[in-house]
């Protein structure tokens, strides 16, 4: 479905045309926003702006990695906005496809998160930036996406600190759910990384800081400093994601080491108690064999002496294990 359609001239919005063929007026450009369009709904836009069939297929089917592709009549870019859900501490990603030409911008959004209405309203309040043409729309979308990455990275950092506290807590650190929580958090970081990592190469091309000296078609050279600023923010995000990934791996290793130490400690305690139980068992077993020739059986003090010997032995063994930290 078409969410919004408007023509922009000199940085200001005018009413959207009923006929798309009237939208490509001189001195302005049209911005059409769609949300999960069907093939039939997208056919008119495809025909009007001569969009490449491969890019159209990607836009309709979604599930693409962030990328930048250049065709004869348009530029095609894929972004993956992410949404952090505080209730479940999960990260979900959507997709935004941007078709950019000389006098048009077509955005296709998949997923419920990261609506572009906020970006459009904010951009309409900056006529000077909007007057730079369709490239300003691509910049505004990438800037909003990457800025939200920073917010999500901050939220994940907070969750990681809480997870660290739980892992190293003497009361909760050995719970069965801790390993599951660590693994779930690592999955969230991986989902976040899939959105931020591949976007670095397209932004390098758009900012003109890569090794290639070829300019990106349909992108105004005067907007490159804006894309360089977005690229700097994305670099911070990717560094943060790398740090999160390393830390959560270290936390998992620390948790497994703690569990191993606790299991060893439990085994030492069990072995110590088993050794203490073996002493009276052995003595009782020897004197429970009912041999006829056991002189001490006829001794009056044999029973008290045997009980005293067992108690003294148990006390000595207990103190030995206690001194060595086994009990």
N, C-alpha and C positions, 0 to 999 in steps of 0.2 A: 504494500500500500504506500501511496505517496503521503509522507508526513508533512512536508512543507515544500513550497516552490516559490521562488521569488527572483526577480531581476534586480541587479545592483548596478547603478550608474553613478560614477563619481563618488563612490563610497557610501551611497545611500540606497535604501531599499525602495523599490516600486512594487506595484501590484503584480502578482504572478499571472502570466498569460494563460488563456484557455487553450490555445494552440501552441505546442512546443516550437513549431516552426517560426512563430513570432518572437520567441524568446531571445534568439541570437541577434539582438539588435546591435548596431554599431555603437561603440563607446561604453559597453557594459557587458555583463556576463550573467548567466543564469545559474542558480544553485538549486538542485533538486535533491531532496532527501527522501529516501525510501527505507522502509523497515520490513525485512524478510519478504520481498516481493516474489510473486510467482513468475514462472516463465512467460505467461501471457501478459501479466502486468508490466514486465520489464521489456517486452518486445518493442513497444512504442519508443521508449527511451533509447534502446539499442539502435533502432532504425534511424532515429532523428540525429543522433550524435555519432553514428558510424563506429560504434564500439567494437573492439576486436572480439570475435567469438570465444577465444580461449579465456580472455578476461571475464567475459560475461558468464561463462560456465563456472569459473571460480567464484564469482560474486553470488551466483544463485545457489551453488552447492555448499559454499562456506568450507569450514574446517581447513583453513589455509595457514601457513606460517607467515609471519610478517615478512614482506618483500616489496621490492620496487621493480616494476617492469615498464619498459618503454615500447610503445607501438607507434605505427605511422601517424595516427590521428589523435592519440591520447596517451596519457600517463596513467598507470594503474598501480596503486599502493594498497597494501593490506596492513592493518593495525589490529592489535589484540588488546583492547581495554580490559582491565581486570577490576573485579569488585570484591571487596573484603566484607564478609558477613560476620559481624561481632557475635551474634547469637551462637553460631556454630564454629567460630574461629576458622573459617574456610575461605579459600580464594577461588573464585570462578572467573572465567574469561569469556568475553564475547568477541565479536569481530566487526570491524568497520572497513569497508572497501571504498576507496576514493578513485573515481575516474576524473582526470583533469585534462582539459583541452584549452584551446585559445580563448574560447568565450563561454565555457561551461564548466560546472563542477557537478558531479553526480556522486552522492554518498549512499551506500547500501549498508545497513546495520543489521546484524544478527545478534539475538540475545536481548534480554530485558535491561541489562545494565548499561551504564554510560550513554544516556541519550544525548543527541547532538543539539537539542533545542537550547541548552544552556550555552553551548559554544556559539551558536548562531546569534543569540541575543547579546552575548558579550562582544562579539565581533561587530555587530551592528552599532554598538556604542563607540566604536573606534573608526570613524570614517576615513581617517588618514591611512590606517593600515588596510582597511577594506578596499580603499581606492587603488591598491597595488595590483588588484585583479584576482583571478582564481587562485594564484599561488598563496594569497593571504589566507584562504580557506584551508588549504592543506597545512599551512603552518599552524593555524589556530587549533586544528584537530590534533595534530601531533603534539603540540605544546600541552593541550589539556590532558591528553592521554599520558604523557610522560610525567606531568605534574601529579597526576593521580597515582602513578607508580610510586612516587616518593612517599605519598601518604600511606599506601599499602605497605611499603617497606618499613615505615615507622611502626605500624600496627604489628607486623610480624616480629619486629625487634622486641616489642613489649611482650608478645607471646613467648618468645624465646627466653626472655629473662624469667618469666613465670615458670617455664619448663625447667630452667636451670635450678631455680629454687626448689622445685619439687624433687628433682633428681638427687640433689645433694642434701635434702632434708633427711635426718636420721629416722624420722617416723614414717615418711611416705616414699622415700627413695627406692625401697625394695618392693613396692606394690606391683601386682601383675599388670596393671593398666599402664604403667609408665612406659614400657617399651612400645606399646601400641600407640600411645600419644606421640612419642618421638617419631615413630614411623609415619604417622598421619601428618605431623608437622613437616617432615621431609617431603612428603608428597605435595603439600601446599607450596613449599619453596620451589619444587620442580615445576609445578604448574605456572608459577610466577616467572620462573626462568625461561620457560618456553615462549612467554610473551615478550620479555625484555631483551633477551640475548640476540635473536635474529634481527631485531630492529636496528642494531648498531650500524650494519653495513648500509642500509638505505639512507640513514641520516648522514652518514659520512659523504655519500654521493650528493645528497641535497645541499649539504653545507659547503661543498667544494673543497674539502680538506683531504680527500683521498689521493691515491697515487695517480689516478686517471685525470688527465687534463681536459677531457671532453665535458662540456656543459650538459646538464640534464635538460632535455627539451621541455617546453611548456613551463619552465620554472624561471622566474625573473632573477637575474643575477643580483639585483639589489636586495633580494630577500635572503640571500645566503647567510648574512650575519645572524638573522633570526633563527635559522636552522642550526647554526653553530651553537647558539645558546641552548637550544633543545638538546643537541647532541651532548653538550657538557652535562646537562641534567641527567641524561640517560646513562652517561658514564658513571655518575655517582650512584645511580640505581643499580647498575650491573656490579659495581664494586660492593655495594651493600648486599646484593643477592649472593655474590661469591662468599662474602664473610658469613652470611647466614648459613649457607650450605656447609662450610667448613666447621662452624661452631656446632651445628646440629649433629654432624658426624662425630665430632669430639665428644659431645654429650652422650651420644649413643654408646661410644666406646667406654666412656667413664661409667655409664650405667651398667654395661655388661661386666666391667671389671668389678664394680661394687657387688653385683649379684654373685660373681665367682668367689669373691672374698667372703661374702656372707655364707655361701654354701660350704666353703672350706672351714669357716668358723663353726658352722653347725656340725660338720663331720667330726671336727676335733672334739666338740662337746659330747657328741654321741659316742665316739671312741673312748673318751675318758670315763663316761658313766658305764660303758660296757666293761671296761677294764676293772672298775671298782666292783661291779656286780660279779665279775668272774672269781674274785678272791673268796667270798663266802661260799659261792657255788662249788668251787674246787674243794674247799675244806669239808663242806657238807657231803659232797660226792664221795670223798675218800672214806669218811666214817659212816657212810650209808651203805657200804658194800657187804656188811654182815660177815666179815671174816672172823674165824674162830680165834686165831692167834693175833690179837691186837691188845698188847699189855695195857695200854693207856685206857682201854675201855673199863678196866676194873679199878682204876684209880679214882678216889673219891673226888678229887679236884679237877678231873679231866674236863668235865663240861664247862665249869667257870673259866678254866685256863684257856680252853679253845675259844670261847666267846670273847674273852679279853684280848686274845691274840688277833682275832678277826677284827675287832673294833680298833685296836691300835694300828693294825695294817691299813685299814680303811682310812683312818685319820691321816696317817703318813702319806698315803697315795693321794688323798684329796688335797693336802697342803702342797704336795709336789706339783700337781696339775694346776692348782690355783696360782702358784708362783710363776709358772710358765705361761699363764694366760689361756689355758685350755678350758677353764671353767669360770 
